[in-house]
Amino acid sequence: MARPLVALLTGAGISTDSGIADYRGPNGLWRRDPEAEKLVTYAYYMGDPEIRRRSWLMRRENQALAAEPNAAHRAVAELERAGFPVRVITQNVDGLHQLAGVPARKVLELHGTARSVVCTRCRARGPMEHALARVEAGEGDPPCRKCGGILKPATVMFGERLDPVVLGDALAITKACQVFIAVGSSLQVQPAAGLAGVAADHGARLVVVNAEPTPYDGLAAEVVREPIGTALPRLLAGLREEYGD
């Protein structure tokens, strides 16, 4: 039996077992500290050196780069290694799908990556850990070493648009897949959320794995409310069994 193209849209919920906070959930950072949202809002960040200093300190302290993939990330990588055509469209910036073993070319990072920094002037990129080492050494707002411009994480901040090429690739994969699994996403933030509807409209089997109801549950062939760390590995194991792995 031909193996289906499996697309996974992953949100913050897939990484909470790795110790990375859900920003928008009931205990999320934006709910606990509305001021923190300014630290990742492009206009505030670019216009205020003090906001940038606080943003760098937040990144130095949150230890997100030390996070490890969990059972859900590993299950996705195992499905890919088993020979299934897999594409991951992620709203996360943590890089954990790649650390788990999914080839980078098969992961579309809609909101960029927190593992790199980019210069807002010359667009030079570099590793986040190098920038954080400079902060540790006393540079409150480390400038670009090439041109002196403002450095920012290579993430899409509030007020910035998504990369149209990445979004276009995500849309093409969504239209082509036979199985579309939305995992750990509230499916509230457009345009990423709308991909679930596009998948269903193009005949994909839509599966939603999320703790809370989403606007797309009514279109889903299956809705799973169980913890992602156990639900997703079981779901993907079932796919492998169904298609003769």
PyMOL commands that set and color helices and strands:
alter all, ss='L'
color gray80, all
select helices_A, chain A and resi 12-14+16-18+29-32+34-40+42-47+49-62+64-66+71-81+96-100+104-106+128-136+164-176+194-201+217-219+228-242
alter helices_A, ss='H'
color red, helices_A
select strands_A, chain A and resi 6-10+86-90+107-109+112-119+125-127+151-155+179-183+205-209+222-224
alter strands_A, ss='S'
color yellow, strands_A
deselect
rebuild
show_as cartoon
